[in-house]
Amino acid sequence: MTSTIWKPILKRGDQVLYRALAQSLTDDIRSGKLPPGTQLPPVRKLASRLKVTVGTVRRAFELAMAAGLIDAHVGRGTFVTHLADMRTNDIKNGSRLELIDMAINKPAPIEAGDLLARATTRIVRSDNGWALMDYRDQSGFSQHRRTIAHWLRTTGVPVHAEQMVLTVGASQGLAVALATTTRPGDKVFVEELTYPGVKNLIRIFGLEPVPVAIDREGLVTSHLAALINQQNDVRVLICMPRVHNPTTRSMSSARKQDLAELANLHDLTLIEDDCYGPSPSRPSTTLFELCPERTFYVSSLSKSVAPGLRVGYVVASERVFSAMSAISQSMSWTLPPLMVELAADWIRDGSADKLAQLRHEETVARQKIVSNVLGNHPYEASQWNTHVWLHLPEAWNPARFVESAKNRGLLVVSGDLFSIQPRTNISAVRLGIGSPATRELVRNGLTIVANLLHASYDFADVT
Ligand SMILES: Cc1ncc(COP(=O)(O)O)c(C=O)c1O
């Protein structure tokens, strides 16, 4: 790290003073006069040397910070970032700055090409290999449904093949459940923050969402009870009791019990999105277990085994099996039989458990990096999934945080994206730590986040 007596040349022209100063800073970083890691003079000192106000220097630094060129660290000072160097190269070489993507929510990456090669070779070379290229309806998958249902029972979810319709991921599972239980114009209860896919489905199906409050124990059942008393025309609730996206919270046992009782009392149908749920080492009750007759249980192998399989399922009472089958068939006609065969094969020979274990270990390792880098900043996380719900200090507005992170080379998602209500200001962002290819990139991305959080305190101090 170098320290410099920076002597900016202010070419003011028709610019206001702080912009001219920011421009001079940018020029000096680009020319290499201020290499990455260089410490800049303190705001007050620079202001007095240039005979400008502290506010002018602060605003210039803020502009450079928003552009990702400098970072302020509490107690240590302001430094030229490493991304600034990349940006300088960027400009020199005409190449693009490579962004670290923490916007998309992927499971932790693993490498198991050998398992894939072995299983697909075995499958395509078998006697019925070519038959996997044909159309197939749900009855054609009965053996596969039995295999998946048996596997789910080993994870503690008591499902039977006769209740299970296979779907293209949990995404289609949610669509099938909503299409089976609602008509356009219906109201549905939904957690006030929810997975954007659910928001989209509600819109596409022409439903009216009725937001239910959530707190640290998940869906607030007393609020749901109050809403039911006010609006007795809502028949369906969609929720994520085990690892909520985006907050990562899980409903307490007491809350799940209360919810089951409310559903029974008021004849409410429950759509349980358990996308992160099934895992042999995870003892926790599902709503489906508590009220199997009124729950549509939706999940997939996406997060635990492989998202590219696109094998999901919706499980409900046998009474609605035919309706669900018909709806799923009308949406996608069939699932790719080769992928369903691969999923069943991996379950039968233990590969699915092995892949789930590897993903879990990578998730735990990445969550450890989160705790090391973010330290005491308030955030929520779970060892069962790969996103982090980061609470922002008051000084940061989420849209500005997302923009500043992007300027430094990191993509994250604003908390507002998850809100059911249109005009909210959720002071949090979601960080997807499964998406970067390596742990090092996770650490780099989180360091950008930590620096931004520190910077907000630093700049708030200098007034
Ligand atoms: C809560 C939740 N439900 C459903 C899905 C969709 O899962 P799939 O990839 O199986 O369609 C996701 C994907 O991120 C999710 O986060």
PDBQT file of the ligand as one rigid body, heavy atoms in Angstrom, charges set to zero:
ROOT
HETATM    1  C1  LIG A 501     -38.130 -20.137  -3.190  1.00  0.00    +0.000 C 
HETATM    2  C2  LIG A 501     -37.957 -20.702  -4.561  1.00  0.00    +0.000 A 
HETATM    3  N1  LIG A 501     -38.940 -21.427  -5.100  1.00  0.00    +0.000 NA
HETATM    4  C3  LIG A 501     -38.826 -21.963  -6.334  1.00  0.00    +0.000 A 
HETATM    5  C4  LIG A 501     -37.680 -21.797  -7.074  1.00  0.00    +0.000 A 
HETATM    6  C5  LIG A 501     -37.585 -22.406  -8.452  1.00  0.00    +0.000 C 
HETATM    7  O1  LIG A 501     -36.830 -23.576  -8.408  1.00  0.00    +0.000 OA
HETATM    8  P1  LIG A 501     -36.565 -24.479  -9.691  1.00  0.00    +0.000 P 
HETATM    9  O2  LIG A 501     -35.202 -24.151 -10.167  1.00  0.00    +0.000 OA
HETATM   10  O3  LIG A 501     -36.655 -25.890  -9.189  1.00  0.00    +0.000 OA
HETATM   11  O4  LIG A 501     -37.607 -24.187 -10.700  1.00  0.00    +0.000 OA
HETATM   12  C6  LIG A 501     -36.629 -21.039  -6.545  1.00  0.00    +0.000 A 
HETATM   13  C7  LIG A 501     -35.398 -20.831  -7.320  1.00  0.00    +0.000 C 
HETATM   14  O5  LIG A 501     -34.508 -20.113  -6.970  1.00  0.00    +0.000 OA
HETATM   15  C8  LIG A 501     -36.769 -20.481  -5.262  1.00  0.00    +0.000 A 
HETATM   16  O6  LIG A 501     -35.808 -19.738  -4.705  1.00  0.00    +0.000 OA
ENDROOT
TORSDOF 0
